[in-house]
Every structure is written in structure tokens, then in C-alpha cells.
Amino acid sequence: MGLLSKLFIKKSPPSPREQELERQFIPIIMKDIETQEQAQLIFQKLLKEVKADIASGSDLPSNMGDYLLKTEKNNTRINGMIEKRRLFGVSDEQIRQWWNKDELERGLIKKFSEFQRIAIYSMLKNQGMSSKEAGTKVKMCFPTYGEKDLSRHLPYEIKEKVDHYIYGLLSNPQTAVAARQQIQAAGSVNDFIVEKIEQGII
């Protein structure tokens, strides 16, 4: 394809689903970003990365959560995957809600979570912290989530519940100081959350 042909290729318009997700995510991104224009640029960057990941990966069935729960008893691998999540108190409904989201939405949630952590890490480095200091500080500020390695991360299925719990503690002047002290004592937000799960609080 010649240079002129490339210049006149039109970008395909966003799908209705992509437009819907943009309306959903822009207000979330704007909690950390000053302008809507910046938030839209970040959304488009994350969306592009997610679409590339989907294109290079394997296709998953729609309503994946229903499929996982239906085949759990007859599939050893799926049973092991779900049992690991149940150690964190993940319910069938949370499995269904997370995995029934389409790949675009799940991917955007994961990418934005990663974006937040990297942004704070970079800011701390720019303020003069060492890589180790910045990494430790980020662990005290944000929980980490994963789908495979649950020895180091919390399952995404409880992300909404955990984020709501953490925000409730840290945004309340009556609980914020004690919560930060407990997180410090636990060693990270993740370890603090695991303690609360084991205590039956979450």
C-alpha cells in the first residue's frame, strides 16, 4: 500500500459498544484527570491496547461466567480456578458478574487499574523516591488484582466490593487514620484486605 493510500484511509468509527464504554469510563477516569479531553485520550489509548490484546488472544464464549459455573463440577481445571477464588470469599454471583462482562469491558477495567498504579508510581519517582520506595508506597495505596496469580493479587471478581470498602474507610475522617495504620501494619492494602476477608468483615 502506497503512502498516499495510507494517508487517506479513514479510521473506522467506534462501535456502539465502544461508545457506551466511553460514556461509562470517562467519569471514572476524570476522578484522577483534570480535563475531559485528557480523559478521552487516555480512554482511547487503553481501548486500543485492549483491542490489540483481544485480537492476539483466544476467543472466549459470551456469558463466560455462566459457562464457568455450569462446567465447574465436570472440569478439573475450571474447578481449581474457582476454588482459588472461593478462598477469597468470591460468590457464584460475583463470578457470574465479572466473567459475563464482555472482553472489552473486562480489559478496560484491568488496563485502567494498571494505569492508576503506574501513574502514581511515576509521580513518586519524579518526586525523588527510589524505585523500591515508590513500589512500596503504591502497595500501601492501591490493591492489586489478577486473574491467574492469586498468590500475589486479589481476584478481580471482588474488585468492586473491595474498592468500595477501601474508599469508604479512607474517605471517612472517623475511620481514615485507623485504616491507614492498619494497612501499614499489614504491609500492603492487599494483605489488609485478606485479613478483613478472613475476619468475615468483607
C-alpha positions in Angstrom: 0.0 0.0 0.0 1.4 3.4 -1.0 2.0 6.4 1.2 -0.9 8.4 -0.2 -3.3 5.4 0.2 -2.3 5.2 3.9 -2.9 8.9 4.4 -6.4 8.7 3.0 -7.5 5.6 5.0 -10.4 6.5 7.2 -10.4 5.3 10.8 -13.3 3.1 11.4 -15.9 4.8 13.7 -16.3 3.5 17.2 -18.9 0.7 17.6 -22.0 1.4 19.7 -20.4 -0.8 22.4 -17.2 1.3 22.4 -19.2 4.5 22.6 -21.2 3.0 25.6 -18.0 2.1 27.4 -16.5 5.5 26.7 -19.5 7.1 28.4 -19.1 4.7 31.3 -15.4 5.1 31.8 -14.8 8.8 31.2 -16.3 9.9 34.5 -14.2 7.3 36.3 -11.0 8.5 34.6 -11.9 12.1 35.3 -11.6 11.4 39.1 -7.9 11.3 38.5 -7.5 13.5 35.4 -8.1 17.3 35.2 -9.8 17.6 31.8 -12.3 15.6 29.7 -10.0 15.9 26.7 -7.2 14.2 28.7 -9.6 11.5 29.9 -10.8 10.8 26.4 -7.2 10.5 25.2 -6.4 8.0 28.0 -9.6 6.1 27.2 -8.7 5.8 23.6 -5.2 4.6 24.4 -6.5 2.0 26.8 -9.2 0.9 24.4 -6.5 0.4 21.6 -4.4 -1.7 24.0 -7.4 -3.8 25.0 -8.4 -4.4 21.4 -4.9 -5.5 20.5 -4.9 -7.9 23.4 -8.2 -9.4 22.3 -7.0 -9.7 18.7 -3.9 -11.7 19.8 -5.7 -13.9 22.3 -8.2 -16.7 22.1 -11.9 -16.1 21.7 -13.9 -16.6 24.9 -17.6 -17.5 24.8 -20.2 -14.9 25.7 -21.6 -15.2 29.2 -18.3 -16.8 30.3 -19.4 -16.7 33.9 -22.4 -18.9 33.3 -20.2 -21.3 31.4 -17.6 -21.5 34.2 -20.2 -22.2 36.9 -22.0 -24.7 34.7 -18.9 -26.7 33.9 -17.2 -26.3 37.3 -18.1 -29.8 38.6 -17.0 -31.6 35.4 -13.8 -29.7 34.6 -10.8 -30.1 36.9 -9.0 -27.0 35.6 -12.1 -24.8 36.0 -12.9 -26.3 39.4 -9.4 -25.4 40.6 -9.7 -21.9 39.2 -13.0 -21.3 41.0 -11.9 -22.9 44.3 -8.9 -20.5 44.5 -11.4 -17.6 44.2 -13.7 -19.0 46.9 -10.7 -18.8 49.3 -11.2 -15.0 48.9 -14.9 -15.3 49.6 -15.9 -14.9 45.9 -19.5 -15.9 45.4 -21.1 -17.5 42.4 -22.8 -14.2 41.6 -19.5 -12.3 41.6 -18.0 -14.9 39.3 -21.0 -14.5 37.0 -21.0 -10.7 37.1 -17.3 -10.4 36.3 -17.0 -13.1 33.6 -20.3 -12.2 31.9 -18.8 -8.8 31.1 -17.6 -8.7 27.6 -13.8 -8.8 26.9 -13.7 -5.1 26.1 -15.2 -4.1 29.5 -13.0 -6.5 31.5 -10.0 -5.4 29.6 -10.6 -1.7 30.2 -11.2 -2.3 33.9 -7.8 -4.1 34.1 -6.0 -1.6 32.0 -7.3 1.4 34.0 -6.4 -0.3 37.3 -2.8 -0.8 35.9 -2.7 2.8 34.6 -3.6 4.2 38.0 -0.8 2.3 39.7 1.8 3.2 37.1 0.8 6.9 37.2 1.2 7.1 41.0 4.5 5.1 40.8 5.8 7.6 38.2 4.7 10.6 40.2 6.5 9.3 43.3 9.7 8.6 41.3 9.6 12.1 39.9 9.3 13.4 43.5 12.6 11.7 44.3 11.7 8.3 45.7 13.7 5.3 44.7 12.0 2.5 42.7 11.8 0.4 45.8 10.3 3.2 47.9 7.8 4.1 45.2 6.8 0.5 44.8 6.2 0.1 48.5 4.2 3.3 48.7 1.9 2.2 45.8 1.2 -1.1 47.6 0.0 0.9 50.5 -2.3 3.0 48.4 -3.8 0.6 45.9 -4.9 -3.1 46.0 -3.7 -5.2 43.1 -5.9 -7.6 41.2 -5.3 -10.6 38.9 -6.9 -13.5 37.1 -4.1 -16.0 37.3 -1.6 -15.4 40.1 -3.8 -15.1 43.2 -0.8 -15.7 45.4 0.1 -12.1 44.9 -3.1 -10.5 43.8 -6.8 -10.3 44.8 -9.3 -11.8 42.3 -11.0 -9.3 40.0 -14.3 -10.7 41.0 -14.2 -8.8 44.3 -12.7 -5.6 42.9 -15.9 -3.6 43.0 -16.6 -4.7 46.6 -13.0 -4.1 47.8 -12.7 -0.7 46.1 -16.0 0.4 47.7 -14.8 -0.8 51.1 -11.4 0.9 50.9 -12.9 4.1 49.6 -15.5 4.1 52.4 -12.8 3.8 55.1 -10.3 6.3 53.7 -12.9 8.9 52.7 -14.4 9.0 56.2 -12.5 11.2 58.7 -13.6 9.0 61.6 -12.0 5.8 60.1 -9.3 7.1 57.8 -6.4 7.4 60.3 -7.1 3.9 61.9 -7.4 2.3 58.4 -4.1 3.7 57.2 -2.4 2.5 60.4 -3.9 -1.0 59.9 -2.8 -1.0 56.3 0.7 0.0 57.4 0.8 -2.8 60.0 -0.5 -5.4 57.5 2.3 -4.4 55.0 0.0 -3.6 52.0 -3.5 -2.9 51.0 -3.8 -6.5 49.7 -2.7 -8.0 53.0 -5.1 -5.7 54.9 -8.0 -6.9 52.7 -7.0 -10.5 53.1 -7.1 -10.0 56.9 -10.6 -8.5 56.6 -11.8 -11.3 54.4 -10.5 -13.9 57.0 -12.3 -11.9 59.7 -15.5 -12.1 57.8 -15.7 -8.3 57.5 -15.6 -8.2 53.7 
